[in-house]
Amino acid sequence: MVAWGRGGFGAWWRGGLGLDGLGKIAATSLVPTNATRHGNEIAGCKTVVMSQQPGTQASHANSSTMTAVITVGVGGFEQLVLGEVPRPAAGPGEVLVLVLAAGVNNTDINTRLGWYSSQVSTATNESFVALGDNSMNDDRADRTDGGWNATTPFPLIQGADCCGRVVAVGAGVDEAIVGARVLIRSCMALGREDTRDTEWLGSDRDGAFAQFTVARARDVFPIQSTWSDAELATIPCAYGTAENMVSRAGITKGTRVLVSGASGGVGSAVVQLAKRRGAYVIGIASAAKRARVIEIGADEVLERGQDPVLELGAKSVDVVIDNVAGSGFGGMLAVLRRGGVYVTSGAIAGPIVELDLQALYLADLRLIGCTAWDEHVFTDVVSYVERGEIRPLLERTYPMSEIVAAQRDFLDKRHVGNIVLLPPQ
């Protein structure tokens, strides 16, 4: 096995991979034609070999390679390539996880599109259309700062949502965790003292769009649940992000909460997590999805496009959780009561909004941006699953090789909840 440093996949994706006519990734070896193997090292590739301790390997540890989807740069679907790459190894304080299921989410798509760049002012779907399926004639050169922490370390294995099973541990990790089914925390604190300094699985470090991935032991959470692997893979990114916002907003019993995008992965998670705290939840969704949003716990549902001020009245809610933004931002502030809270961790309708500062300070409003998760958040989410306090919202699954079709499906926004990829086993 080989442990790769950041960017270590660079020599492996040459080989002219592309998409076939079915919208799937054409599976081709990623090994350079001029590469030679010397034990565990590949000539011309940056490798670090870790010696394994006896007894730390499970039965899945026989092969030195794995199948993975690698994102090679900013752009359209042509930036996704599939092939055989060196399987990583667990370093000190880390565990090796066999990926059982990997969720599809906005984070992975936005990172590939470079949407977090300061140069982007459009909605996520407009950014996707601008890049299209072929990014050779796009503005990707202006999106080098488009990752969570400015520059994404391409080539990279994406995948922020991981349900898996621990198959090996590195030095200093208790071997008792080997064999456990686990969820990996998507947002990882780089230091125990400052949780605002973070990196994201699949955006800053290799993630779950592969047969194996490596994570620090402190970010791997054993879970006892009757849910399927695919159902569990809907949880990490969406529910961690949602619980972080719900927690910071201080939502309690009786809080009136307005949730935009209530049928999406994060929005539907917010609906459930706010309801478990006893809130009165008003969702915003399309007419076609209204019944599903009510089913998961919303007390009311506004149809997308309706004016929340006209429908609910000015100063009528305590908290707005809004990952849509765009032109509807002003109305979201207008429905907040004095001292109300607006919370966001995204802006799928566009990040550039118009803010009337008088509306902000005269009403004593608080605006809270949420990216880094507070330390307790993911532990709490795992406990909610184990106690049956939330339910899975799995729309459908795809083989990992059909990631293009899965992400197209996701971008169509016809689903409620989440879509999940299943790697080859």
N, C-alpha and C positions, 0 to 999 in steps of 0.2 A: 504494500500500500504506500501511497505517496501523500504527504501533506503539502498543499500548495499555498504559496504566499499570494497576496493580492496581485492580480494580473497574470498569475502563473499559467492561465489557460491560453494566453495569447498565441503560443506556437501551435496550439491544437486545433484551432478553428479554421485554418487554411485548408482548402480542398474544394472550394466552389460549391457549397451547399445552397439549395434553393427550395422553392415551394413546388409541389406537384399540382396537377390540375384539380385535385380534390380539396385544395385548401389545407392540406396537411403538410407537415415538415418532412422533406425527403430525408430518410435515414441514411447517413453515409458516415464512414469512419472519419473522425477528426484528427487522427494521428498523422503528422506530417510525413510525406513520402520519404524524406531523408532522415527520419528519426531512427535511432538505434537504441536498444535497451541494454543497460548494464546493471543487472540486478534489479533494484527498485528505482533506478534513475533513468530518465529519458534524455539522451543527448540533445542539447540545444534548448532544453526546457528547465526552468527554475524549479528545483525540487528540494524538499527537506525530508529526509528519511527518519521516521521515528521507530525506535526499537520497541516491540510489544512485550509486555510482561506475561508470563505464563498464566493461563486461566482467565484472561480478560477478553478473549475472543469467543463470540458465539458462532453458531453454525453457518451464518451468512457471510463469514469472513474468508471465503475461499478464493474469490476473484480479485485481481488487482485493478480491474476497470469497472466502470458502471455506465449506464445510459443516462444522459442528461440533456436538457435543453439549455443552450448557452445564448445569452443576449450579447451580441458582439459590439453594439454601439447604439447611439441615438437614432431612432428612425421607425419605419413601419415594420410590418411582419417579416420582411426579408432579413431583419436583424436577428431573428430567432433561428438557431440551427440546432440540429439534433444529432447526437453521435456518441461514440464511446470515448470516455475520458478517464484519466486515472482516478481511482476511488480515493477519497481523502482518509486520513487517519486522525484519531483523537490525540491531541497534544496534551500537555500537562493541564489539569483542571477542566478538560473537555470530555465530551462523550460523542461517540459515533452513533448516528441514528439511521436505521432503515426507514425510509419514507414510505408510509402506507397510503397517504392521501395528501394532496396539496390544493388549497383553495385558490380560486381566481379572485382578484380584487383590483380596485382602482390604483392602489399603490404601485403594483408591478407594471401596469400599463402606463401610468403617468411617468414612472422612472424611465421606461424605454422611450417614451415620447419626449423626454426632457421637459415635461410640463412644469416642473417646479422652478424652471429658469426665470430669472428676473425679466427676461425678454418676452415672456408669454403673458398675454392679457386676455386670451379667449377662453371659452369653455373647453372642457376636456374633449367633447365630441367634435368641436370645431378644430381643435389641435390635431385630432386623429385624421379628420378629413384633409387638413392641410398637408399632412405627411403622406397620407394614403398608404397603399400597399408597397410603394417603392419610394424610398427617401433620397434617391439620387439627385432630385431637383427640388429639394426643400431647404428649410432654414436651419437644419440641424447644426450647422457650424456655429450658430448663435446660441445654442442650447447646451454648451459644455458645463454650465453651472446648474443643470436641470435635475440634479439628484437631491436627496434629503440633506446631505451634507455637502452641498455645492456640486463637486465633481463625482459622478458615479464611476467606480473602478471597473469599467468594461475592459475585456470580456468578463462576464459575470453570470453565474447561475442564479436566476431570480427565484421568487417563491417565498412570500412572507408568511404563508399559512401552512403549518406542518403538523400533521398527526403521524407519529411513527413509533418505532420500537427500538430501544437502546440495544445495540449489539456489541459494543466495545467501549471501554473507558481508558482514559489516559492516566498518567501518573497523578496521584493525589486524590483520585475519585473513588468513592466506595463502590466496590464491584457488585453490591447488592442490587444496584439499579439495573444491571444487565437483564434484559428480558422484559422490562417494564414497558407498557404502552404509555406514551407521553405526548404532551403538547409542548411546542417550543414557543417561548415568549417572542413575539415579533419585534417589539421595541426593547432594546437591550441597553441598560445603563453601562457606561464604560467605567464608572467608579461608584462604589457603594455610597459615597458621601453626597455626590452631586448627580441626581437622576436626570438632570436636564442635559447632561452631556451623554448622548446616546448614539447608537448605530442601529440600523434596521436590517433584519434578516431579509436577504434577497435584494437589497438596495445598496448596502454598504459592505456586506459580506455574503458569500455564497449561501443560497437558500434551498428551497424544497422542490424545485423542478428537476429532480434527479432521483436516482434510486437510493442514494445515501447523502446525508449532510452532517456537518459537525457543528456543535454549539458548546458554549461554556456550560458546565454542569449547573451553575446557579440559574440558568435560563431554561432549564429543562424540567418539566413538571409531570411526574407520574399522575395518572388519572384513573379512577375507578368509575366506570360508567357502562351502561348497556347500549349506549349509542354506537353506531357503526363508525368505522374509521373515517368514511367520507363525511358523516355528520359532525364528527369532532373537528375535522379540518375546516369547517365553516366558522370556527370559534376565534382563533387567536387574534388576527388583525382587526376584524370588525368589532368583536365584543370587547377586546382590550381598549380599543379607541373609544368605543361608546361608553364603557364603564368609567374611563378616565374623565370624560366630559360630564357624565351624570354625577360623579363624585365631586368634581371641582365646582359644579353648579350648586351643590348643597341641596339637591332634591330630596324631599321628605314627603311624608303622608300629607295629602291635600294640595301639594304644589301643582299649579296649573302650568303644563309644559306644552309648547308647540314644537313639533318636530317636522322639519322639511325632509323631503326624500325618504318618507317613512317606509317605503317598500324595498329600499336598497339594503345592502349588507349592513352598513353602519346604522342607517335609519331604523331598520326593523329591530336591530339590537337595542337601540336607544328606547324604542317603544317598550320592549320587554323589560329592560333593566329599570326604566323609570316606573313601570307598573309594579315591579316587585318591591319598590320602595313606597308604594301607596299613592303615587301621583295621579292626577287627572291628566290624561294624555290626549292631545289633539294632533293627529297626523295630517300630513299633506301628501297626496298621492294621486295618480291618475284614476279616473272613474272605473277603469277595468280592474284596478287592484284594490279598490275600496274594501270589498268584502274580506280579502285576505288580511288587510291591515287591522280591520276590526277584530278578526279572528285571533290575531296574536296579542290583542289587548288594548288597542286604542279605544277611547271613549267616544271620540268624534273623528271624522275624516273630512278635511276640505279637499275639494278637487283642485288639482294642480292648475294654476292659472287664475284661480279665484283670488280676489283681493282679501287678505286676512283681516284688514282693518274693517272693511265693509261686512264681512261675515262674522267676525268675533267682537268687533268694537275696539276702539283705541284703549290702551292701558288696561287690557283684559287678561293678560297672562303674566306669570311670574318669571318663567324661564323660556328662552328660545334656544333650541339646539339646531344649528343650521350649517349643513355642509353643502349647500347649494349656492348661496350668495348671488352674484350677478345683479340683475336689475331689480330683483325683489328685496334687496337688502334693506332699503328704507322702510318698507312696510313691516319688516320683522322688528325693527326698533320701535315703530309706532304702536305696536300691540303690547309692548312691555309696560307694566305698571312702574310707578316710581320705585327706584331701587332695584329694578329687575335686572336679570342677568342674560346676556347674549353669549353663547359659547359656540366655537367653531373649530373644526380640525380639517376643513377642506372647502373647496369652492368650485364644484363641478360646472356651474353655470358661468363662471368667470371670476377671477380674483380681484379685479379692479372694480370698486364700488364707490358710490357717492355718499359721504357721511356729513350730516349736519351736526356740527359740534354742539350747537345749542340744544338739539334734541338729546344729546348725550349728557351734557353736564346739568342742564336744568331739571332733568328727570332722575339725576343721580344713578344713571345706569352703569353697569359694569360690563366690559367686553373682555372675554377670556379666550385666548388662543391656546390650543392644546395640541402638542406633538409628543413631547416626552411623557411617558407614563409614570405616574407616581408608583412607588415601590409596591404598595399593597394591591394594586389594581389587578394584576393577572392572577395572583393567589386567590383573590376574591372571586374572579370569574370562574376559575377551576372549581371552587367550592360550590358555586351556584349550579354548575353542571352536575356535580356529584350528588347534590341534594335535590335535584329535579326541579329547581326553581325557575329555570328557563328551558326552552324547547328548541330543537334544531330546526332550521329552515333551509333544507337542502332542496334546490330546484332540480338539478340533474348532475350527472357525472360524465366525463369524457376520458378516454385514454390520454395519457400524457403526450403521446405523439400527435394528438389532435388539438394541441394548444391553440392554434390559430382559429379553428372553428369555435373553441370554447371562449376565447377572448372576443371574437365577433359576436357571439351570443350574448356575452356579458355587456358589451357596448350597446347592443340593441335595447337594453333596459326593459325587456318584456317579462323579466322574472321577478319573483319576490324572494328575497333571501340571498342564497349563495350558489355558485357553480364550483365544482370540484374536479381536479385532475387526478387520475389514478396511474401511478408509474408502473412499469412492468415489474412483476414479482418473480 
